[in-house]
């Protein structure tokens, strides 16, 4: 089961108040519902591949519209690798249900839902819960980048979702795609805030655990990469210093350098892989008090001498 499926499983079992049930139903049908004309009249349908979500839609319909005739149908797909599709249908009073849930387009547009279905403070969160159940996804934080999205075919509805999300300070953005529009969030903290807002308490704790583990792992990797880079830099510099010392000796002999420079030159040749701080510590232990800065100054003097002998400095 995917990470998003775990979240949806938890959300499908949440108990909601009557007003929040209507808000959730509205989002479910707005995201993934259709109205069709049949020989017996209009039918409002909701399609999903998730059996738990189909059962929730049917339950919410029966609780809020007890006199409405409903049905649920499971369709087997021809491709055996694909999941079954579950279709929940409102067979009687379909237009009245669609009107009350504000699924049908209106002159006021989607924003009219704020004055009716989302007038209470709790209902926007329920609406987002329904939107996620019908068309939401979240990447597994252990295996990929942080990404949350709600997918809808309606550009106006995408903007509505963005507005609701950003009212909760979730920094959502909208992007057009070939098959519709997505409202997405990239920040891991905001994704956790969304799950908390819609009631996925267990999932958000799991998400935070995985996020912390991933952040620690990434931090360790950055530190390791930094250490490797520093080590590589140290070895490259040390190789250049050894090369300069050996060049000076070939050109002018071992006694060409003064005593101070000759001492650090011998030390470098003895410890070709140590950094300057380590060389300074060794020199101090041997009775030649030297700091890292002093060691660096002498190595720079040796480098300058080698450059002059090579004709690089005139």
C-alpha positions in Angstrom: 0.0 0.0 0.0 1.4 3.4 -1.0 1.9 6.2 1.5 -1.0 8.2 0.1 -3.2 5.1 0.4 -2.4 4.8 4.1 -3.5 8.4 4.6 -6.7 7.8 2.7 -7.5 4.7 4.7 -7.2 6.7 7.9 -9.3 9.6 6.5 -12.0 7.2 5.3 -12.7 6.2 8.9 -13.0 9.6 10.4 -16.3 10.6 12.1 -17.5 14.0 11.0 -20.3 16.3 12.0 -23.4 16.9 9.7 -22.1 20.2 8.3 -18.6 18.7 7.6 -20.1 15.6 6.0 -21.8 17.9 3.4 -18.6 19.8 2.8 -16.7 16.6 2.3 -19.3 15.1 0.0 -19.3 18.3 -2.1 -15.5 18.0 -2.6 -15.7 14.3 -3.4 -18.3 14.8 -6.2 -16.7 18.0 -7.4 -13.4 16.3 -7.8 -14.5 13.0 -9.2 -18.2 13.0 -9.9 -20.3 13.0 -13.1 -24.0 13.6 -14.0 -25.4 11.6 -16.8 -28.9 11.2 -18.4 -30.4 7.8 -18.5 -33.8 6.4 -19.5 -34.9 6.7 -16.0 -33.6 10.2 -15.5 -30.5 12.0 -14.3 -27.9 10.0 -12.3 -25.1 11.4 -10.2 -22.1 9.1 -10.1 -18.8 8.9 -8.2 -15.9 6.7 -9.4 -13.0 5.5 -7.4 -10.5 2.6 -7.3 -10.5 2.7 -3.5 -13.2 0.5 -1.9 -13.0 2.3 1.5 -13.6 5.6 -0.2 -16.6 4.2 -2.1 -18.1 2.9 1.1 -17.6 6.3 2.8 -19.3 8.2 0.0 -22.2 5.7 0.1 -22.4 6.1 3.9 -22.3 9.9 3.8 -25.0 10.0 1.1 -27.3 7.7 3.2 -26.8 9.7 6.4 -27.5 13.1 4.7 -30.0 12.1 2.0 -31.9 9.1 3.6 -34.8 9.3 1.1 -32.5 9.2 -2.0 -32.0 5.9 -3.8 -28.4 5.0 -4.1 -26.3 2.0 -5.4 -22.7 0.8 -5.5 -21.2 -1.2 -8.4 -17.8 -2.8 -8.7 -16.4 -3.0 -12.2 -13.6 -5.3 -13.1 -11.0 -3.8 -15.5 -9.8 -5.8 -18.5 -6.2 -5.3 -17.5 -5.7 -7.7 -14.6 -2.9 -5.5 -13.2 -5.3 -2.6 -12.6 -7.6 -2.2 -9.6 -11.3 -2.6 -9.8 -13.4 0.6 -10.2 -16.2 1.2 -7.7 -19.1 3.4 -8.8 -21.5 5.0 -6.3 -24.7 6.2 -7.9 -27.4 8.6 -6.8 -30.4 7.3 -8.8 -33.3 9.4 -7.5 -33.2 13.1 -6.9 -29.8 13.3 -8.5 -30.1 17.0 -9.5 -31.4 18.0 -6.1 -28.4 16.3 -4.4 -26.0 17.9 -6.9 -27.6 21.2 -6.3 -27.3 21.0 -2.5 -23.7 19.8 -2.8 -23.0 22.6 -5.3 -21.5 20.2 -7.8 -23.2 21.9 -10.8 -21.7 25.0 -12.2 -23.4 28.3 -11.1 -23.3 31.9 -12.1 -21.4 32.7 -8.9 -18.8 30.1 -9.6 -17.1 27.8 -7.1 -16.7 30.7 -4.6 -20.4 30.5 -3.7 -19.6 27.4 -1.5 -17.9 29.7 1.0 -21.2 31.3 1.8 -23.1 28.0 2.3 -21.2 24.7 2.7 -18.0 26.3 4.1 -19.5 29.0 6.3 -18.3 27.3 9.5 -14.7 27.2 10.6 -14.5 23.4 10.6 -16.0 22.8 7.1 -13.1 23.9 4.9 -10.9 21.2 6.5 -13.6 18.6 5.7 -13.8 19.9 2.1 -10.0 19.4 1.8 -10.4 15.9 3.2 -12.9 15.1 0.5 -10.7 16.6 -2.2 -7.8 14.5 -1.1 -9.8 11.3 -0.9 -11.0 11.9 -4.4 -8.0 13.3 -6.2 -5.0 13.7 -3.8 -1.6 12.2 -3.6 1.5 12.5 -1.4 5.0 11.2 -2.3 6.6 8.8 0.2 9.1 11.0 2.0 11.5 8.1 2.3 11.9 7.5 -1.4 11.4 10.8 -3.2 11.1 14.5 -2.9 8.4 16.1 -0.8 5.3 16.6 -3.0 1.6 16.9 -2.3 -1.1 17.6 -4.9 -4.8 17.7 -5.6 -5.7 17.0 -9.2 -8.9 18.4 -10.8 -10.0 18.9 -14.4 -11.5 22.3 -13.5 -9.2 25.3 -13.5 -11.6 27.4 -11.4 -11.9 24.6 -8.8 -8.1 24.4 -8.6 -8.0 28.1 -7.7 -10.7 27.4 -5.1 -8.7 24.6 -3.5 -5.6 26.9 -3.5 -7.6 29.6 -1.7 -8.8 27.1 0.9 -5.3 25.7 1.4 -3.7 29.1 1.7 -6.3 30.2 4.2 -4.6 27.6 6.4 -1.2 29.1 5.5 -0.1 26.0 3.5 1.6 27.9 0.6 -0.2 26.0 -2.2 0.4 26.7 -5.9 -1.6 25.9 -9.0 -0.1 24.4 -12.2 -1.8 23.5 -15.5 -1.2 20.0 -16.9 -2.3 18.2 -20.1 -5.1 16.3 -18.3 -6.2 19.1 -15.9 -4.8 21.3 -13.1 -3.0 20.5 -9.9 -2.9 22.4 -6.6 0.4 21.4 -5.0 2.6 21.9 -2.0 6.3 21.3 -1.8 7.4 22.1 1.7 7.5 19.1 4.0 6.3 21.1 7.0 3.3 22.4 5.1 2.4 18.8 3.9 2.5 17.7 7.5 0.3 20.7 8.4 -2.2 19.6 5.7 -2.5 16.1 7.1 -3.0 17.4 10.6 -5.7 19.8 9.3 -7.8 17.1 7.6 -7.5 14.8 10.6 -4.9 12.2 9.6 -3.3 12.3 13.0 -1.7 8.8 12.8 -0.4 9.5 9.3 1.2 12.8 10.2 3.1 11.2 13.0 4.4 8.6 10.6 5.2 11.3 8.1 7.1 13.3 10.7 9.1 10.2 11.8 10.1 9.5 8.2 10.9 13.2 7.5 13.2 13.4 10.6 15.0 10.2 9.6 15.4 11.4 6.1 16.6 14.9 7.2 19.2 13.2 9.6 20.3 11.0 6.7 20.7 13.9 4.4 22.5 15.9 7.0 24.9 13.0 7.5 25.4 12.7 3.7 26.2 16.4 3.5 28.7 16.2 6.3 30.3 13.1 4.7 30.5 14.9 1.4 31.9 18.0 3.0 34.5 15.9 4.8 35.4 14.1 1.6 35.7 17.4 -0.2 37.9 18.9 2.5 40.0 15.7 2.6 40.4 15.9 -1.2 41.3 19.6 -1.0 43.9 18.8 1.7 45.5 16.0 -0.3 45.6 18.1 -3.4 47.3 21.0 -1.6 49.7 18.5 0.1 50.6 17.0 -3.2 51.4 20.4 -4.6 53.6 21.2 -1.6 55.5 18.0 -1.9 56.0 18.6 -5.6 57.3 22.2 -4.9 59.8 20.9 -2.3 61.1 18.1 -4.5 61.5 20.6 -7.4 63.5 23.0 -5.3 65.8 20.2 -4.1 66.4 19.0 -7.7 67.1 22.6 -8.9 69.1 24.0 -5.9 69.8 21.1 -3.5 68.5 20.1 -0.1 70.4 23.0 1.7 68.9 25.8 -0.4 66.0 26.6 2.0 66.7 28.4 5.2 66.3 26.5 8.5 62.7 27.5 9.2 61.5 26.5 5.7 63.7 23.4 5.6 62.1 22.2 8.8 58.5 22.4 7.5 59.7 21.0 4.2 61.0 17.9 6.0 57.9 17.7 8.0 55.7 17.8 4.9 57.7 15.0 3.2 57.5 12.9 6.4 53.7 13.4 6.6 52.5 13.9 3.0 48.8 13.3 3.8 48.3 15.4 7.0 46.7 18.9 6.9 48.5 22.0 8.1 46.8 22.0 11.5 48.1 18.4 12.1 51.6 19.4 10.9 51.6 22.3 13.3 50.6 20.1 16.1 53.4 17.6 15.3 55.9 20.4 15.1 54.8 21.7 18.5 55.1 18.3 20.0 58.7 18.1 18.7 59.6 21.3 20.3 59.1 23.7 17.3 56.1 25.8 18.4 54.1 26.4 15.3 50.5 27.4 14.6 48.4 26.5 11.6 48.8 30.1 10.4 52.5 29.9 10.8 52.7 26.6 8.9 50.6 28.1 6.1 52.8 31.1 5.9 56.0 29.0 5.5 54.3 26.7 2.9 53.3 29.8 0.9 57.0 30.9 1.0 58.1 27.6 -0.3 55.5 27.7 -3.1 56.7 31.2 -4.1 60.3 30.0 -4.3 59.3 27.1 -6.5 57.3 29.4 -8.7 60.3 31.8 -9.1 62.6 28.9 -10.0 60.1 27.7 -12.6 60.0 31.1 -14.1 56.4 31.6 -13.2 57.2 34.8 -11.2 59.6 37.4 -12.5 
